[in-house]
Amino acid sequence: MGTKLTIKPLVGFIALSGCGVEAGNPGGKSDGSGTKKGTLSILLAKEPKSGFEQLTLGLSQLQLLRQTTGSVVQVLTPITPEINLFADQEKAEEGSQEISTGEVLVGDYQQVTFKLKPDVTPEYADKDGKKRKVRLEDPQAKGFAVVTSFSIAEGEKTEILLSLNMYQSIQKGDGDDETVLFKPRGDFKKHGAGQKISGPLPTPGVTWVCAYFYGAKPTAPALGAHGGPKPDGEQGFLLKEKSSKQEKEHRGPPIEDRVVFESREKIAFDSEYPCKNAFEQAPIKGEEYRLRPLPPGSYVVRFFKEDKTFVDLEKDLVVPGP
């Protein structure tokens, strides 16, 4: 018998570029130069722990860049100056944290830059609790950027969620076992979008679940994409948007997008966990597996054991569209 899956529908997984003020809306100017305002709330999706992981960053401000000029038009202050990007173990995939909420000028935006506090040293602890130094991809930038289009409408609240795959964002340092490189990979999406996935384990003893996304087109507007290197074997691609000169010059490197494959045949499967080429992954807790919300599409779901052996679901997972 096949494994029974539970797919909990949320709001359809849509591009941020598809929401907000439409052309000709009298609520304000699209370049953010008007005086009318809406509310923007930015949240962080917490990564489930496999052990004692934590990565703490200090945030000084969030800068919003407008669509037309690429210049900073708004600055938001974080609610909490320090955030841990991993969830408490008992919260599993449900954890999210509000980073900042404030009034924002009506209009179209193209980027959010997360500026780090210069007086707070990033701290990382691995699954065994061992602390390591954290090196940023661009130490001079003191931050990272999310390049994605979204709009703010007058009198309305827009909630967007930064969802990082922390197991892919934390990489080994250059020959230094005491240092890790923090190179953010993930996506920015409307809060509540996607489909929550859960189900019974296909076999006892599995410790990780990895979902490989395939069949999407490179131009698919699903994820607010930001570009980045291809996965092992050059067989996959990362959804991309064109970067303007202003985006490249502004305040830190853009986060890398999650890996998507053109077809099932071109998936570069991992031979061990955590999975470098999976769209999403999570440690197994209890008698079932749970994945954070996935966009519509097809997925191969693979389970790993401690000895690096693995088993796939008998049938590929298909997440229906809205």
Secondary structure as UniProt FT lines:
FT   STRAND          6..9
FT   HELIX           16..18
FT   TURN            23..24
FT   TURN            26..27
FT   TURN            30..31
FT   STRAND          37..45
FT   STRAND          54..66
FT   TURN            67..69
FT   STRAND          72..76
FT   STRAND          82..84
FT   HELIX           89..94
FT   STRAND          96..105
FT   STRAND          107..116
FT   TURN            118..119
FT   STRAND          123..125
FT   TURN            127..128
FT   STRAND          131..136
FT   TURN            139..141
FT   STRAND          143..152
FT   TURN            154..155
FT   STRAND          157..164
FT   HELIX           166..169
FT   STRAND          170..172
FT   TURN            177..178
FT   STRAND          179..182
FT   STRAND          185..190
FT   TURN            191..192
FT   STRAND          195..200
FT   TURN            204..205
FT   STRAND          206..214
FT   TURN            218..219
FT   HELIX           232..234
FT   STRAND          237..238
FT   HELIX           245..249
FT   STRAND          259..261
FT   HELIX           264..266
FT   STRAND          280..283
FT   TURN            286..287
FT   STRAND          288..294
FT   STRAND          297..305
FT   TURN            306..307
FT   STRAND          310..312
FT   STRAND          317..319
//
